[in-house]
Amino acid sequence: MSHKDGFNYREIITKAVCGKGRKFSETTHQINPSHRPSSILGCWIINHKYSAEKKGDNVEVQGSYDINVWYSYSKNTKTDVATQTVTYTDVIPLTMKDENVLSDEMDVIARAIQQPNTLEAAISKCGANVDVQVEREFVVECIGETKVAVAVNPDGCIDDIPSQDYDDEVSDEEFERLDPNFLHGELGK
């Protein structure tokens, strides 16, 4: 295939990132402890699990986690831990979309860049429950088949070009000009 600029191009079908999205969420969950709480001593979230699926121009992330609230009761004379599993659905719009994708079938990769984290845990106004405010953030990518055009070298690959005798020797003058610290900063990374 030729182009008006004189170069030859070849179309290649490959898998590539064809859509991206990101979403930050804050949610308040109500935890129901066995006893009427006097004070909140701590709150943590464990066992986060999630899956993602493309739906139209969005990715839907469905997940769950366990909220554990350590609290005192009986006028701060006893303690207990209330554990509750909660579920959520985050709909993440794809803000970057490749319109040249060849098929609707895509692999979806979702990463929690902010795992569910407790912002605040407080005794509810009624006094019997605990309101837990949670934050989380996801980045999603959709990977699908797309077509790319690459320029073709009319002379072939560099290995196909007749070899020439190259002088690989470094002169004393060139050797003295070498900076021994040139790659030092990059090697430490």
KOLVO-531948 format. One record per atom (N, C-alpha, C, O, CB): x, y, z; residue in three letters. Coordinates in steps of 0.1 Angstrom, whole numbers, plus 5000, padded with zeros to 4 digits. Glycine has a CB too. Layout:
N
XYZALA/...
This chain:
189
500949885000MET/500050005000MET/500950125000MET/501850135008MET/499050005012MET/500750224991SER/501550344990SER/500750464996SER/499550464997SER/501950374976SER/501450564999HIS/500850685004HIS/501450794996HIS/502450784989HIS/501250715020HIS/500750914996LYS/501151024987LYS/502551074990LYS/503151144981LYS/500251134987LYS/503151045002ASP/504451105005ASP/505551014999ASP/506751035002ASP/504651115020ASP/505150904992GLY/506150814986GLY/506550694994GLY/507250604989GLY/507350894982GLY/506250695007PHE/506650585015PHE/505650465013PHE/504450485009PHE/506650625030PHE/506150345015ASN/505250225015ASN/504850195029ASN/505650215038ASN/505950105008ASN/503650155031TYR/503150125044TYR/502549985044TYR/502149935034TYR/502050225049TYR/502649915056ARG/502049785058ARG/501049795070ARG/501449855080ARG/503049675060ARG/499849745068GLU/498949745079GLU/499149615088GLU/499249505082GLU/497449745074GLU/499149635101ILE/499449525110ILE/498249525120ILE/497849625125ILE/500749545117ILE/497649405122ILE/496649395132ILE/497349345145ILE/498049245145ILE/495549295127ILE/497049415156THR/497749385168THR/496749415180THR/495749485178THR/499049465170THR/497149365192LYS/496349395204LYS/496949525209LYS/498149535210LYS/496349285214LYS/496149615214ALA/496549745220ALA/495549795229ALA/494449745229ALA/496849845208ALA/495949885238VAL/495049955247VAL/494050035238VAL/494550135232VAL/495750045258VAL/492850005239CYS/491850075230CYS/490850155238CYS/489950225233CYS/491049975222CYS/491050155251GLY/490150245260GLY/490750255274GLY/491350155279GLY/488750185261GLY/490550365280LYS/491050385294LYS/490050465302LYS/489350555296LYS/492450455294LYS/490050445315GLY/489150525323GLY/489650525338GLY/490550445341GLY/487750475323GLY/489250615346ARG/489650625360ARG/488450685368ARG/487750775363ARG/490950715361ARG/488350635380LYS/487250685388LYS/487550675403LYS/488050575408LYS/485950615385LYS/487350785410PHE/487450785425PHE/486050785431PHE/485250855426PHE/488350915429PHE/485850705441SER/484550695447SER/484650705463SER/485650665469SER/483950565444SER/483650765468GLU/483450775483GLU/482150715486GLU/481150755479GLU/483650915489GLU/482050625495THR/480750565499THR/480650555514THR/481650535521THR/480650415492THR/479450565519THR/479250545533THR/478350415535THR/477350395529THR/478450665540THR/478950325543HIS/478250205547HIS/477850205561HIS/478450265570HIS/479250075544HIS/476650145564GLN/476150145578GLN/476450005583GLN/475949905578GLN/474650175578GLN/477149995594ILE/477549865601ILE/476649855613ILE/476449945621ILE/479049865605ILE/476149735615ASN/475149705626ASN/475849615636ASN/475849495635ASN/473849635620ASN/476449675647PRO/477149595657PRO/476049525666PRO/474949565666PRO/478049685666PRO/476549425673SER/475749345682SER/475249425694SER/474149395700SER/476449225687SER/476049525698HIS/475749605710HIS/475749755706HIS/476249795696HIS/476849575721HIS/475049835714ARG/474949975712ARG/476350035715ARG/476850025726ARG/473850045720ARG/477050095705PRO/478450135707PRO/478550265716PRO/477650355715PRO/479150165694PRO/479550265725SER/479850385733SER/480850475725SER/480750595725SER/480450345747SER/481850405719SER/482850475712SER/483550385701SER/483450265702SER/484050535721SER/484050445691ILE/484750375680ILE/486250375683ILE/486850475685ILE/484450435666ILE/486850255684LEU/488250235687LEU/489150215675LEU/490350245675LEU/488450125697LEU/488550175664GLY/489250145652GLY/488450095641GLY/487350035643GLY/490450055654GLY/488850105628CYS/488150055617CYS/489150015606CYS/489950095602CYS/487050155612CYS/488949895601TRP/489849865590TRP/489049775580TRP/488049715583TRP/491049785595TRP/489649765567ILE/488949695556ILE/489949595551ILE/491049615549ILE/488549795545ILE/489349465550ILE/490149355545ILE/489349275534ILE/488249305532ILE/490649265557ILE/490049185528ASN/489449095518ASN/488749155507ASN/487649125503ASN/488449005525ASN/489449255501HIS/488949325489HIS/489049235477HIS/490149185473HIS/489649455486HIS/487949215470LYS/487849125458LYS/487049205448LYS/486049265451LYS/487248985461LYS/487449195435TYR/486649265424TYR/486849205411TYR/487849135409TYR/487049415424TYR/485949225402SER/486049185388SER/485549305379SER/484749385384SER/485249055385SER/485949305367ALA/485549415358ALA/485049355344ALA/485549255340ALA/486749515355ALA/484049435338GLU/483549395326GLU/483149515318GLU/482649615323GLU/482249305328GLU/483449515305LYS/483049625296LYS/481549625293LYS/481049515289LYS/483949625283LYS/480949735295LYS/479449745291LYS/479249875284LYS/479249985290LYS/478549735304LYS/479149865271GLY/479049985262GLY/480250075263GLY/481350025261GLY/477850075267GLY/480150205266ASP/481250295267ASP/481850305281ASP/482550395285ASP/480850435262ASP/481450205290ASN/481850205304ASN/482450075307ASN/482349975300ASN/480650235313ASN/483150075319VAL/483649945325VAL/482949935338VAL/482950035346VAL/485149935326VAL/482349825341GLU/481649805354GLU/482549725363GLU/482849605360GLU/480249745352GLU/482849775374VAL/483649705384VAL/482749665396VAL/482149745402VAL/484849785389VAL/482649535398GLN/481849485409GLN/482749425419GLN/483649345416GLN/480749375404GLN/482549455432GLY/483449405442GLY/482849395456GLY/481649425458GLY/484649485443GLY/483649345465SER/483249335479SER/484449345488SER/485549325484SER/482449195481SER/484149385501TYR/485249385511TYR/484549365524TYR/483349395526TYR/486049515510TYR/485349335534ASP/484849325548ASP/485249445556ASP/486449485555ASP/485449195555ASP/484349505563ILE/484549615571ILE/484549565586ILE/483649505590ILE/483549735569ILE/485649595593ASN/485749555607ASN/485749685616ASN/486649765614ASN/487049465609ASN/484849695625VAL/484749805634VAL/485049755648VAL/484249675653VAL/483449885633VAL/486049805654TRP/486349775668TRP/485749885676TRP/486050005674TRP/487949765671TRP/484849855686TYR/484149955693TYR/484049905708TYR/484149795711TYR/482749975687TYR/483750005716SER/483449985730SER/481949995732SER/481250055725SER/484250075740SER/481449925743TYR/480049935746TYR/479849925761TYR/480849905769TYR/479149825739TYR/478649925766SER/478349925781SER/479150035788SER/479950005797SER/478749785787SER/479050155783LYS/479650275789LYS/481250255789LYS/481850285799LYS/479150295803LYS/481750205778ASN/483150195776ASN/483850085786ASN/485050105789ASN/483850325778ASN/483049985790THR/483649885799THR/483949755791THR/484649675797THR/482649855810THR/483449735779LYS/483649615771LYS/483949655757LYS/483549765752LYS/482449515772LYS/484649565750THR/484849595735THR/484449475727THR/484349355732THR/486349625733THR/484249495714ASP/483849395705ASP/484249445691ASP/484549555689ASP/482349355705ASP/484249345681VAL/484549385667VAL/483349345659VAL/482949225659VAL/485849315662VAL/482749435652ALA/481649405643ALA/482249395629ALA/482949475624ALA/480549525643ALA/481949285622THR/482449255608THR/481249245599THR/480249175602THR/483249125608THR/481349315588GLN/480249305578GLN/480849315564GLN/481749395561GLN/479249425580GLN/480349225555THR/480749225541THR/479849315533THR/478649305534THR/480749075535THR/480449405526VAL/479649495517VAL/480049475503VAL/481149435500VAL/479849645522VAL/479049505494THR/479349495480THR/479149635473THR/478449715479THR/478349395473THR/479749645462TYR/479649775454TYR/479749755439TYR/480249645435TYR/480749875459TYR/479249845432THR/479449855417THR/479849995414THR/479150095416THR/478049815410THR/481050005407ASP/481550135402ASP/481450125387ASP/482050035380ASP/482950155407ASP/480750225381VAL/480650235366VAL/481650345362VAL/481550455366VAL/479150275362VAL/482650295355ILE/483750385351ILE/483650415336ILE/483850325328ILE/485150315354ILE/483450545333PRO/483350585318PRO/484750575312PRO/485750615318PRO/482750725317PRO/484750535299LEU/486050525292LEU/486250665286LEU/485550705277LEU/486050415281LEU/487250735291THR/487550875286THR/488450865274THR/488350965266THR/488150955297THR/489150765272MET/489950745260MET/489450625253MET/489450515258MET/491550735263MET/489050645240LYS/488450535232LYS/489050535218LYS/489150635212LYS/486950535231LYS/489550415214ASP/490050405200ASP/488850365191ASP/488250255193ASP/491150295199ASP/488450445182GLU/487350425173GLU/487650315162GLU/486750275155GLU/486850555167GLU/488950285161ASN/489350195150ASN/489450045155ASN/490049965148ASN/490750235145ASN/488950025167VAL/489049885172VAL/488249795163VAL/487149835158VAL/488449875187VAL/488749675161LEU/488149585151LEU/487049495156LEU/486249435148LEU/489249495145LEU/486849485169SER/485849395175SER/485449445188SER/486149525195SER/486449245176SER/484149415192ASP/483649455205ASP/484249365216ASP/484149405228ASP/482149445205ASP/484849255213GLU/485449165223GLU/486749225227GLU/487649235220GLU/485649015217GLU/486849255240MET/488049315246MET/488349245259MET/487449205267MET/487849465248MET/489649245263ASP/490049215276ASP/490049335284ASP/490449445280ASP/491449145276ASP/489549325297VAL/489549435306VAL/490449415317VAL/490449315324VAL/488049465311VAL/491249515320ILE/492249515331ILE/491749625341ILE/491649745336ILE/493749535327ILE/491549595353ALA/491149695363ALA/492149685374ALA/492549575379ALA/489749665369ALA/492649805379ARG/493649805390ARG/493049905400ARG/492650015397ARG/495049855385ARG/493049865413ALA/492649955424ALA/493950035427ALA/494749985434ALA/492149865436ALA/493950155423ILE/495150235426ILE/494950295440ILE/495950345446ILE/495350355416ILE/493750295445GLN/493450325460GLN/492650215465GLN/491450215462GLN/492850475461GLN/493150125472GLN/492450015478GLN/491350075488GLN/491550185493GLN/493349915486GLN/490250015490PRO/489250065499PRO/489850095512PRO/490550015519PRO/488049965501PRO/489650225517ASN/490250275529ASN/489250355537ASN/488450425531ASN/491450365525ASN/489350335550THR/488350415559THR/488750555560THR/489950585564THR/488350345573THR/487850645557LEU/488150785559LEU/487650825573LEU/488250905580LEU/487350875548LEU/486450775577GLU/485850805590GLU/484950705594GLU/484150645586GLU/485150945589GLU/484950675607ALA/483950575613ALA/483350645625ALA/484050685634ALA/484550445617ALA/482050665625ALA/481350745635ALA/480050675639ALA/479450605631ALA/481050885631ALA/479650685652ILE/478350635656ILE/477250715649ILE/477350835649ILE/478250645672ILE/476250645644SER/475250715637SER/474350795646SER/474450785658SER/474350605629SER/473550885640LYS/472650965648LYS/471750895657LYS/471450935668LYS/471851065639LYS/471250775653CYS/470350695661CYS/471050635673CYS/470450585682CYS/469650585653CYS/472450625672GLY/473250565683GLY/473450415683GLY/474150365691GLY/472650605695GLY/472750345674ALA/472850205674ALA/473750145663ALA/474150035664ALA/471450145672ALA/474050225653ASN/474850175642ASN/476150255641ASN/476350355648ASN/474050185629ASN/477050215632VAL/478250285629VAL/478250315614VAL/478150225605VAL/479550205633VAL/478450445610ASP/478550495597ASP/480050495593ASP/480850565599ASP/477850635594ASP/480450415583VAL/481850405578VAL/481950465564VAL/481350425555VAL/482350265578VAL/482750575563GLN/482950645550GLN/484250575544GLN/485350575551GLN/483150795552GLN/484150525532VAL/485150455525VAL/485550525512VAL/484650565505VAL/484750305523VAL/486850525509GLU/487250575496GLU/487950465488GLU/488450375494GLU/488250695497GLU/487850465475ARG/488550375466ARG/488650445452ARG/487950535449ARG/487750235465ARG/489650395445GLU/489850445431GLU/490350335422GLU/491250255426GLU/490850565432GLU/489850335410PHE/490250235400PHE/490750305387PHE/490250415383PHE/489050145397PHE/491650235380VAL/492050265367VAL/491750145359VAL/492050025363VAL/493550305366VAL/491050165347VAL/490750045338VAL/491250065325VAL/491450185320VAL/489150025338VAL/491649955318GLU/492049955304GLU/491349845297GLU/491249735302GLU/493649945304GLU/490949875284CYS/490349775276CYS/491449745265CYS/491949835258CYS/489049825270CYS/491649615263ILE/492649575253ILE/491949505242ILE/491249405245ILE/493749495259ILE/492049555229GLY/491349485218GLY/492249495206GLY/493349545206GLY/490049555215GLY/491749425195GLU/492449425183GLU/492249555175GLU/491049605174GLU/492049305174GLU/493349615170THR/493249735162THR/494249725151THR/495049635150THR/493549855171THR/494149815141LYS/494949815129LYS/495949935130LYS/495450045132LYS/494149815116LYS/497249905128VAL/498250015128VAL/498950005114VAL/499049895108VAL/499250005140VAL/499350125109ALA/500150125097ALA/501550165100ALA/501850255108ALA/499550235087ALA/502550085095VAL/503950105097VAL/504650135084VAL/504250075073VAL/504549985104VAL/505550225084ALA/506350255072ALA/507250135069ALA/507850075078ALA/507150385073ALA/507450105056VAL/508249985052VAL/509550045045VAL/509450125036VAL/507449895042VAL/510650005050ASN/511950045044ASN/512149985031ASN/512149855030ASN/513150015053ASN/512150055019PRO/512349995006PRO/513649915005PRO/513749834996PRO/512150094995PRO/514649945013ASP/515949875012ASP/515949745021ASP/516949675021ASP/517049975017ASP/514849715027GLY/514749595036GLY/515249625049GLY/515449745053GLY/515549485029GLY/515549515057CYS/516049525070CYS/517549565070CYS/518249545060CYS/515949395078CYS/518049625081ILE/519449665081ILE/520349545079ILE/521449555074ILE/519749735094ILE/519949425084ASP/520749305082ASP/520849265067ASP/521749195063ASP/520149185090ASP/519849305059ASP/519849275045ASP/520749365037ASP/521149335025ASP/518449285039ASP/521249475043ILE/522149575036ILE/523449515036ILE/523949465046ILE/522049715043ILE/524149515024PRO/525549455024PRO/526449515035PRO/526449635037PRO/526149475010PRO/527149435042SER/527949485053SER/529149555047SER/529749525037SER/528449365062SER/529549655055GLN/530749735052GLN/531649715063GLN/531349675074GLN/530349885050GLN/532949735060ASP/533949725071ASP/533849845079ASP/534149965074ASP/535349705065ASP/533549835092TYR/533549945101TYR/534649925110TYR/535049815114TYR/532149945109TYR/535250045114ASP/536350045123ASP/535850055137ASP/535350165141ASP/537350155120ASP/535849945145ASP/535349945158ASP/536349985168ASP/536049995180ASP/534849805161ASP/537550015164GLU/538650055173GLU/538350195178GLU/537850285171GLU/539950055166GLU/538650215191VAL/538450345197VAL/539850405199VAL/540750345204VAL/537750345211VAL/540050525193SER/541350585194SER/541650635208SER/540650655216SER/541450705184SER/542950655211ASP/543250705224ASP/542550845227ASP/542150865239ASP/544750725226ASP/542450925217GLU/541851055219GLU/540351045222GLU/539851115231GLU/542051145206GLU/539650955215GLU/538250925218GLU/538050865232GLU/537150895239GLU/537650835207GLU/538950775236PHE/538850715249PHE/539050815260PHE/538350805270PHE/539950605250PHE/539950905258GLU/540051005269GLU/538851105270GLU/538651155281GLU/541351095266GLU/538051115259ARG/536951205260ARG/535651135266ARG/534751195269ARG/536551255246ARG/535751005268LEU/534650925274LEU/534450975288LEU/535350995296LEU/534850775273LEU/533150995292ASP/532751035305ASP/532450905313ASP/531350845310ASP/531551135305ASP/533250865323PRO/532950745330PRO/531650745338PRO/531150645343PRO/534150705339PRO/531150865341ASN/529950885349ASN/528750895341ASN/527650925346ASN/530050995358ASN/528850875328PHE/527650905319PHE/526450825323PHE/525350875323PHE/528050875305PHE/526650695325LEU/525450605329LEU/525350585343LEU/524450505348LEU/525550475321LEU/526150645352HIS/526150615366HIS/524750635372HIS/524250555380HIS/527150705373HIS/524050745369GLY/522750775375GLY/521750675370GLY/520850645378GLY/522350915372GLY/521750635358GLU/520750535353GLU/520950395358GLU/519950325360GLU/520850535337GLU/522150355361LEU/522450225366LEU/521850195380LEU/521550085384LEU/523850185365LEU/521850305388GLY/521350295402GLY/519850285403GLY/519350255414GLY/521850405410GLY/519150305392LYS/517650305393LYS/517150165391LYS/515950145392LYS/517050395382LYS/
